[in-house]
Amino acid sequence: MSVEQPILNPAAGSLKSSLTGDCNPINVKGTYKSGTNVGDTNYVEVQVNVTKIGSYTIASDTTNGYSFKGTGNFTSLGLATVRLQASGKPIAAGLDDFTVMFDTSFCFFEVTVVPGANSGTPATFTLQGAPNACGSFVPNGNYVVNTALNSTNTVTVGVNVTQVGSYNITTGTVNGYSFSGSGVFTATGQQTVVLNGTGTPTAAGNNNFTVTAGSSTCTFPVTVTATAPANATFTFAGAPNACGSFVPQGTYTVNTPLGATNTVTVGVNVTVAGAYTITTNTVNGMTFAKSGTFTNTGAQTVVLNGSGTPTTAGAANFTVSSGTIPTFSFTITVTGGSTANTDYFPLTANSWWSYDDPGTPGDTLKRFNNATTTHNALTYRVFDELDMSGSSVWEYHYRRSGNDYFEFSYVDDYSVMTFDGVVEGDILFLKEGLTNNATWLSAEFSGTESGTAKKLRYKFTCVDANGTATINGKSFTNVYKIKMEPEVSTSGGPFTPEGIVWDIFYAKGIGMIYTKGTFGPSTLEYKIRNWQVL
């Protein structure tokens, strides 16, 4: 076990990057082969704008079995080039995306891995509980003489992975059937593998299967019945008012896949032996289930096996059912990580979005939420719009009040008409909790155009409250599709549409992903390229 010492006199600064978040410049050196350890010739070079001298550690995340890291001391301010040495072994050929971090900054780069002579290098792992406590082997499904195994006939097994790589776990054939599973472990630690059953049992009775992984060996039993069991009759212990027999086991952490230790034990009272299936709904990316056969009656326990990966911290409330048995509930608490942003227009500091620049084909604009300002004693987030050179070209000021989002701007920015003088105000441009065809109006803004009294307002319509969209090759769900139309009143007359129409898409947890303005034959489009919502 090693303990890293704290960094003394840490340096400060930021990684150089493009508007799309890519490390710029980035210098990737060496050849990367699947199944082959990286060496001294495998590294990347990044540039850092040093604002405080001192010691530094700049590192990437681990992807496909390898990563990059550099340490040292900055002795002067300004631009510095840092070499990040590669370590590890690429598992599979392909294109790998890395995020490199320093101080509060980050940027992205890609590395191409080519097929190597050692492609498919096997992982190193052991079976959980071997050799004396192999309880991590959990058979699922029913096994009946002369009935071919199907997708419900599986065995879940826990493993401890010490070296990533490919795996192939198989049993021998016993009584006409066997189990196997193969794939690639991309991370170390405790994990679960599902072995799929094949074949047809030929005789009733108990069958023992043996699995070997490295120096570990486990044996697990499977029972074959002469005929398909009838459905069991049972109730959950504590019915109908007390569900205390549901006992979750294991720890649950954001972005950590559930393993063999993530189970829920439930008490049941069996009145008629037979087949059973108990399942929960899927909540926060997780579900629990177990199927099998009760061979006797009375009070018993069933262990529901967890699967999936939680994405959000907090309480997850599950309901469990089986046939006509009344539904019961239990709660699991997920810890760690941060709650994902679910706003349709996130206003979190330091979030950014990049879009195609409609004025310069091939270039992009970046909107960076980097400051606050006030208007009429109200606080707004400042979205600084930068061009490809990094120069600020515009500012947008946004705030949220309850479920409503406002932009403080020149109110005629989105209209054809132009007031004679500067007219500023809040435009209510978006709401949370929209439904299909919901409409609302902005405030009315008064002024003159060429000396004629006029009023301007904006009409909004939610064309689709749960849409999908594909923008620049990226697919989005949970999209609000909004139509925005400026309307003008002249000399106290009725409001009439100007003819310009804005179609604006907002994706949940991301923000604005698409804008198109149409006025006669003229159009103006903004399409999202990349983003980072914090």
Secondary structure, DSSP 8 states (H G I E B T S, - for coil): -------SSB-EEEE-B-TTSBBSSEEEES-EETTS---TT-EEEEEEEEEE-EEEEEEE--BTTEEEEEEEEE-SSEEEEEEEEEEE---SSEEEEEEEEETTEEEEEEEEEE--TTTT-B-EEEETTTTT--TT-EEES--BTT----TT-EEEEEEEEEE-EEEEEE---BTTEEEEEEEEE-S-EEEEEEEEEEE---S-EEEEEEEEETTEEEEEEEEEBSS---B-EEEETTTTT--TT-EEES--BTT----TT-EEEEEEEEEE-EEEEEEE--BTTEEEEEEEEE-S-EEEEEEEEEEE---S-EEEEEEEEETTEEEEEEEEEEBSS------SS---TT-EEEEE-TTSTT-EEEEEEEEEEEETTEEEEEEEEE-TTS-EEEEEEEEEETTEEEEEEETTTTSS---SS--EEEEEEEESS--TT-EEE---EEEEETTEEEEEEEEEEEEEEEEEEEETTEEEEEEEEEEEEEEEEETT---EE-S-EEEEEEETTTEEEEEEEEETTEEEEEEEEEEE--
